[in-house]
């Protein structure tokens, strides 16, 4: 289950990058509500990543360390997004 959630998150992030790059190239031809697609895809990827992390935490982490594991997971997701934005030169 976790691997499929990670693949769904990766696909959503790839689609968001594609949309962002297409929007940067064709800014004049965008419809007003098309600019909403990129943040929605990033939000969907975030939900997939949080879901996968919570499933793994629930399965593998003892209750005593669940909060710490959750904080580490959220921090890792934020770090992943920051590194991806730098490495891929995200347009926004």
C-alpha positions in Angstrom: 0.0 0.0 0.0 2.8 2.4 0.9 4.6 1.9 -2.4 1.4 2.7 -4.4 0.9 5.8 -2.3 4.4 6.9 -3.0 4.0 6.3 -6.7 0.8 8.3 -6.7 2.5 11.2 -4.9 5.4 11.0 -7.4 3.0 11.1 -10.3 1.1 14.0 -8.9 4.4 16.0 -8.3 5.5 15.2 -11.9 2.2 16.4 -13.2 2.4 19.6 -11.1 5.9 20.3 -12.5 4.7 19.7 -16.1 1.8 22.1 -15.5 4.0 24.7 -14.0 6.5 24.5 -16.9 3.8 24.7 -19.5 2.2 27.6 -17.7 5.5 29.4 -17.7 5.9 28.9 -21.4 2.4 29.8 -22.4 1.4 32.3 -19.8 -0.6 34.4 -22.3 -2.9 31.6 -23.4 -3.9 30.4 -19.9 -7.5 30.4 -18.9 -8.1 32.2 -15.5 -8.8 29.0 -13.5 -6.0 26.9 -15.0 -3.5 28.4 -12.6 -5.2 26.5 -9.8 -4.2 23.1 -11.1 -0.6 23.2 -10.0 -1.3 23.9 -6.2 -4.1 21.2 -6.3 -1.6 18.6 -7.7 0.9 19.5 -5.0 -1.8 19.3 -2.4 -2.8 15.8 -3.7 0.8 14.7 -3.5 1.1 16.0 0.0 -2.0 14.1 1.1 -0.6 10.9 -0.5 2.7 11.3 1.2 1.1 12.0 4.6 -1.2 9.0 4.2 1.7 6.7 3.3 3.7 8.0 6.3 0.8 7.6 8.7 0.2 4.0 7.5 3.9 3.2 8.0 4.0 4.9 11.4 0.9 3.1 12.6 2.3 -0.2 11.4 6.0 0.0 12.5 6.3 2.6 15.3 5.5 1.9 18.9 2.8 4.3 20.3 5.4 6.0 22.5 7.2 7.3 19.5 4.3 8.0 17.1 4.3 11.8 17.6 8.1 12.1 17.0 7.8 9.9 13.9 5.0 12.1 12.6 7.0 15.2 13.1 10.0 13.6 11.4 7.8 12.6 8.5 6.3 16.1 8.0 9.8 17.6 8.2 11.1 15.1 5.6 8.2 16.0 3.3 8.9 19.7 3.7 12.7 19.1 3.0 11.8 17.0 0.0 9.7 19.8 -1.5 12.4 22.4 -0.8 15.1 20.2 -2.5 12.9 19.4 -5.4 12.1 23.1 -6.0 15.9 23.9 -6.1 17.0 20.9 -8.1 14.2 21.1 -10.7 14.2 24.9 -10.9 10.5 25.0 -10.2 9.1 28.1 -12.1 7.4 29.6 -9.1 
